[in-house]
């Protein structure tokens, strides 16, 4: 879910289109150019670019709610400035998302862009952000390249990195000394590949054994039967997977229906995060996942956050909500220490924000412009429709997981 289902050709085409598109000069408004010093009493214009249509629309809704709740609790201000939020539809591909980022930068003349679910969109929009010298705070997209190989001082993220989430549970499972090893399965696209590599490297470094691997075709696999048979025949004592959205629902349901309940199922947290639990139902009970957040985390900041979120929206928050809540929180901190709204000023300010000690996820810090944060092992408990991801272990603080090619 944190990477696009576009083909490599379409992705490169989007990159080429961005590289060739002229960036209009900002004229008027409250936007400030590179190096400019803004009036500290002036409003800050924020482009909230999240999916409002397409397959990622539920994530976009969670992200928008997280952002809006923070502002509602802080007088609609960031760093003492009134905020004008321009909400724009990212859609579900760079074909939609990149022109949207370009529009909020040019036509809406925002000072900061926040959001972005899709990694391919974030990467393809990066040249626009760099040429505008504006700040982009990524609220979901988990590709390693965003803060790795293609890192730029203008792009920071408050969410996660794909391999970071998957790698966190590797040492834990290795210490379990699972007879027969672990079977690894993830779809054959960027997010799945990064998760698969992250888990495999961390697991094997800790002494674990891979019993087998599979990479179902992303977005097109309706019947996981052949892969489930392969899992059974491998003799694996556990399975680790990466699936999200509709694929997560299908895989978990078919895993249970195939009679693999005697083989514990682990995964990256998106496997059971948010609305997919409703679709998975009883089949999800007992599934264990790693992630940086659960609405059941027992800390004062999260208790208050969950209560306020549920009161405002009548649903429970997700990791997507928290990432955008924290995007607002760090931007507030940055704006309290700089008068400039340009990307250089804000990037320098973010370098000095230190520990975010009042986040619902628990304390975290920026490390390489991406969160160094605690990861938790969660288990799905309860009875449908009242299912939740209960924290059963703290996996420790983890930085983004770079394999050396970044």
C-alpha positions in Angstrom: 0.0 0.0 0.0 3.0 2.3 0.4 4.1 1.8 -3.2 2.4 2.0 -6.6 1.0 -0.8 -8.7 2.1 1.0 -11.8 4.5 -0.7 -14.2 8.1 0.5 -14.3 7.4 2.1 -17.7 4.6 4.2 -16.4 6.7 5.2 -13.3 9.6 6.3 -15.5 7.2 8.1 -17.8 5.8 10.1 -14.8 9.4 10.9 -13.7 10.1 12.2 -17.2 7.0 14.3 -17.3 7.9 15.9 -14.0 11.5 16.6 -15.0 10.3 18.3 -18.2 7.5 20.4 -16.6 8.4 24.0 -15.8 7.8 25.2 -12.3 6.0 28.5 -12.3 7.4 31.3 -10.2 5.4 32.1 -7.1 3.5 35.3 -7.3 1.8 37.0 -4.4 0.1 35.0 -1.7 1.9 34.0 1.5 4.4 31.6 -0.1 8.0 32.5 0.5 11.0 31.7 -1.8 14.2 30.1 -0.8 16.0 32.1 1.9 13.1 34.5 2.4 12.1 35.6 5.9 8.4 35.5 6.4 6.3 37.7 8.7 5.9 35.5 11.8 2.3 36.7 12.2 1.3 35.6 8.7 -0.6 32.5 8.0 1.1 29.3 6.7 -0.5 27.7 3.7 -0.3 23.8 3.8 -1.2 21.5 0.9 -2.6 18.3 2.3 -2.2 15.9 -0.5 -3.9 12.6 0.3 -6.1 10.1 -1.6 -9.8 11.1 -1.7 -10.6 8.6 -4.4 -9.3 5.3 -5.6 -8.0 2.2 -3.7 -6.2 4.3 -1.1 -9.1 6.5 -0.2 -9.5 4.9 3.3 -5.9 5.8 4.2 -6.4 9.3 2.9 -9.4 9.7 5.2 -7.4 8.5 8.2 -4.6 10.9 7.4 -6.9 13.8 6.9 -8.6 13.2 10.2 -5.2 13.0 12.1 -4.1 16.3 10.6 -7.4 18.1 11.3 -7.7 16.8 14.9 -4.2 18.2 15.8 -5.2 21.6 14.3 -8.6 21.5 16.1 -6.9 21.0 19.4 -4.3 23.7 18.8 -6.5 26.6 17.6 -5.8 26.0 14.0 -2.2 27.2 14.4 1.3 25.9 13.7 4.1 27.6 15.5 1.8 30.5 16.4 0.7 31.0 12.8 -2.9 30.6 11.6 -3.1 27.7 9.1 -4.8 27.6 5.8 -5.1 23.9 4.7 -5.7 23.2 1.0 -6.9 19.6 0.7 -6.1 18.0 -2.7 -6.7 14.5 -4.1 -3.6 12.4 -4.5 -5.5 9.6 -6.2 -3.8 6.2 -6.4 -1.0 6.7 -8.9 1.7 9.2 -9.9 -0.4 10.0 -12.9 -2.9 11.6 -10.5 -0.6 12.5 -7.6 2.2 14.3 -9.3 0.0 16.9 -11.1 -1.8 17.5 -7.8 1.5 18.3 -6.0 2.4 20.6 -8.9 -0.9 22.4 -8.6 -0.7 23.0 -4.9 2.8 24.4 -5.3 2.0 26.6 -8.3 -1.7 27.6 -8.3 -2.3 27.4 -4.5 1.1 28.6 -3.6 1.4 26.5 -0.5 4.4 26.9 1.8 4.5 23.2 2.8 3.2 20.0 1.4 2.1 17.2 3.7 0.7 13.7 3.1 1.3 11.3 0.2 0.4 7.6 0.5 2.1 6.4 -2.6 5.9 6.0 -2.7 6.1 6.3 -6.5 4.2 9.6 -6.3 6.5 10.8 -3.6 9.6 9.9 -5.6 8.2 11.4 -8.8 7.1 14.6 -7.1 10.6 15.1 -5.5 12.0 17.2 -8.5 9.0 19.6 -8.1 9.7 20.0 -4.3 13.4 20.5 -4.9 13.0 23.1 -7.6 10.4 25.0 -5.5 12.7 24.7 -2.4 9.6 23.9 -0.3 9.2 21.3 2.5 7.5 18.0 1.9 6.5 16.0 5.1 5.6 12.5 4.0 2.8 11.0 6.1 2.9 7.4 4.7 5.0 6.5 1.7 7.5 4.0 2.9 10.0 3.5 0.1 13.6 3.4 1.2 14.7 5.8 -1.6 12.7 8.7 -0.2 15.1 9.2 2.7 17.9 6.9 1.4 19.4 6.9 -2.1 17.3 9.8 -3.3 17.4 11.8 -0.1 17.0 15.6 -0.3 17.0 18.1 2.5 13.5 19.2 1.5 11.8 15.8 2.1 11.2 14.4 5.6 8.8 11.6 6.7 6.9 11.0 9.9 5.7 7.5 9.1 7.9 4.5 8.5 10.1 2.8 6.0 8.9 -0.5 4.5 12.0 -2.6 5.5 12.1 -1.0 9.0 8.7 -2.4 9.9 9.4 -5.9 8.5 12.9 -6.1 9.9 11.8 -5.3 13.4 10.3 -8.8 13.9 13.2 -10.7 12.4 15.3 -11.0 15.5 12.3 -11.8 17.6 11.3 -14.8 15.4 14.9 -15.9 15.2 15.1 -16.1 19.0 12.0 -18.3 19.0 14.0 -21.1 17.3 11.0 -22.1 15.2 11.3 -25.7 14.0 11.3 -25.8 10.2 12.1 -22.1 9.8 9.9 -19.3 8.5 8.3 -19.1 5.0 8.4 -15.6 3.5 5.7 -14.3 1.2 5.1 -10.8 -0.2 3.8 -9.5 -3.6 6.1 -8.7 -6.4 6.1 -4.9 -6.2 8.3 -2.3 -4.5 6.8 -2.3 -1.0 6.6 -6.1 -1.0 10.1 -6.5 -2.2 11.5 -4.1 0.4 9.6 -5.8 3.2 10.8 -9.2 2.1 14.4 -8.1 1.9 14.2 -6.3 5.3 12.8 -9.3 7.1 15.1 -11.8 5.5 18.3 -9.9 6.2 17.4 -9.1 9.8 16.1 -12.7 10.4 19.1 -14.4 9.0 21.5 -12.1 10.7 20.0 -13.2 14.0 20.4 -16.8 13.1 17.0 -17.6 11.6 16.4 -20.0 8.7 14.2 -19.3 5.7 12.1 -22.3 4.7 11.0 -20.9 1.4 9.9 -17.7 -0.4 7.1 -16.6 -2.8 6.2 -13.4 -4.6 2.6 -13.5 -5.9 1.7 -11.1 -8.7 0.7 -7.8 -7.1 -2.9 -6.8 -7.6 -3.8 -9.8 -9.7 -3.6 -12.8 -7.4 -7.2 -13.8 -6.4 -6.4 -17.4 -5.4 -3.5 -17.9 -3.0 -4.1 -21.7 -2.9 -1.0 -22.7 -4.8 1.1 -20.5 -2.4 -0.6 -21.9 0.6 0.1 -25.4 -0.6 3.7 -24.5 -1.0 3.8 -23.2 2.6 2.3 -26.5 3.9 4.8 -28.6 1.9 7.8 -26.5 3.0 7.5 -27.7 6.6 7.8 -24.2 7.9 7.0 -23.6 11.5 5.8 -20.0 10.9 5.0 -17.6 8.0 5.9 -13.9 7.6 4.1 -11.9 5.0 3.5 -8.5 3.7 0.0 -7.7 2.3 -2.2 -4.7 2.5 -5.7 -3.6 1.6 -7.9 -6.1 -0.4 -4.9 -8.5 -0.7 -4.5 -8.6 3.1 -8.2 -9.5 3.4 -8.0 -12.3 0.8 -4.7 -13.8 2.1 -5.8 -13.9 5.8 -9.2 -15.4 4.9 -7.7 -18.0 2.6 -4.9 -18.8 5.0 -7.5 -19.8 7.7 -9.8 -21.5 5.2 -6.9 -23.6 3.9 -6.4 -25.0 7.4 -3.0 -23.4 8.2 -4.1 -22.3 11.6 -1.5 -24.5 13.2 1.3 -22.5 11.5 1.5 -19.0 13.2 1.1 -16.1 10.8 3.2 -13.0 11.2 3.4 -9.9 9.0 4.1 -6.2 8.7 1.4 -4.3 10.6 -0.5 -3.2 7.5 -1.8 -6.8 7.2 -4.3 -6.1 10.0 -4.4 -2.3 10.3 -7.5 -0.3 10.1 -10.6 -1.3 8.1 -9.1 -4.6 6.7 -9.9 -6.2 10.1 -13.6 -5.9 9.4 -13.1 -7.8 6.2 -10.9 -10.5 7.7 -13.2 -11.2 10.7 -12.6 -14.3 12.7 -9.8 -15.4 10.4 -7.6 -12.5 11.7 -7.7 -13.6 15.4 -4.2 -14.6 16.5 -2.4 -13.0 13.6 0.7 -11.2 14.8 2.2 -8.1 13.2 4.9 -5.5 13.7 4.2 -1.8 13.6 5.0 1.5 15.3 1.5 2.0 16.6 -1.6 0.4 18.1 -4.6 2.2 19.4 -4.2 0.0 22.5 -0.8 1.5 23.4 -0.9 2.4 27.1 0.7 5.9 27.4 -0.9 9.2 28.4 -0.5 10.8 25.0 -2.2 7.9 23.2 -5.0 7.5 25.7 -5.9 11.2 25.2 -5.5 10.9 21.4 -7.7 7.8 21.1 -10.4 9.4 23.3 -10.4 12.6 21.3 -10.2 10.8 17.9 -13.1 8.5 18.8 -15.2 11.4 20.1 -14.6 13.4 16.9 -15.0 10.7 14.3 -16.7 7.7 16.0 -13.9 5.4 14.8 -10.5 4.4 16.2 -7.3 5.9 14.9 -4.8 4.0 12.8 -1.1 4.4 12.2 -2.0 6.6 9.2 -3.8 9.0 11.5 -0.9 9.1 13.9 1.7 9.8 11.2 -0.3 13.0 10.2 -0.9 14.0 13.8 2.9 13.9 14.2 3.4 15.7 10.9 1.5 18.6 12.4 3.3 18.3 15.7 6.8 18.5 14.2 5.9 21.3 11.8 4.6 23.2 14.9 7.9 22.7 16.6 9.9 23.8 13.5 7.8 26.9 13.0 8.4 28.0 16.6 12.2 28.2 15.9 12.3 29.8 12.4 10.7 32.8 10.8 11.3 31.4 7.3 8.7 29.3 5.5 11.1 28.3 2.7 12.3 24.7 2.6 15.9 25.5 3.7 14.7 27.2 6.9 12.2 24.6 7.8 14.6 21.7 7.0 17.2 23.3 9.3 14.5 23.7 12.0 13.5 20.1 11.8 17.0 19.0 12.4 16.8 20.6 15.8 13.4 19.4 17.0 14.9 16.6 19.1 12.8 13.9 20.7 9.1 14.0 20.0 8.1 13.0 23.5 4.4 13.5 23.4 3.4 11.4 20.4 0.7 8.7 20.6 3.2 6.2 19.3 5.6 6.9 22.1 8.9 8.9 22.0 10.7 9.1 18.6 13.4 11.1 16.9 14.3 11.9 13.3 17.3 9.8 12.1 18.2 10.4 8.4 14.9 12.5 8.0 12.8 9.4 8.9 11.6 8.3 12.3 13.7 6.2 14.7 10.9 4.8 16.7 9.8 1.9 18.8 8.2 -1.1 17.0 5.7 -3.3 18.7 4.6 -6.8 18.2 0.8 -6.9 18.1 -1.7 -9.8 18.2 -5.3 -9.5 16.9 -7.7 -10.2 19.8 -11.4 -10.0 20.4 -14.6 -11.1 18.7 -15.8 -9.7 15.4 -16.8 -6.9 14.9 -14.8 -5.8 18.0 -11.2 -6.8 16.9 -8.1 -4.9 17.9 -4.3 -5.1 17.6 -3.1 -5.7 21.2 0.5 -5.0 22.0 2.2 -8.2 23.3 5.9 -7.2 23.0 8.1 -4.1 22.6 10.5 -4.9 19.8 12.7 -1.9 20.6 13.7 1.3 18.9 14.5 0.9 15.2 15.9 3.2 12.6 15.1 2.9 8.9 16.6 -0.3 7.6 19.1 0.4 4.8 20.8 -2.5 3.1 23.7 -0.6 1.7 22.5 0.2 -1.8 20.7 3.3 -0.7 
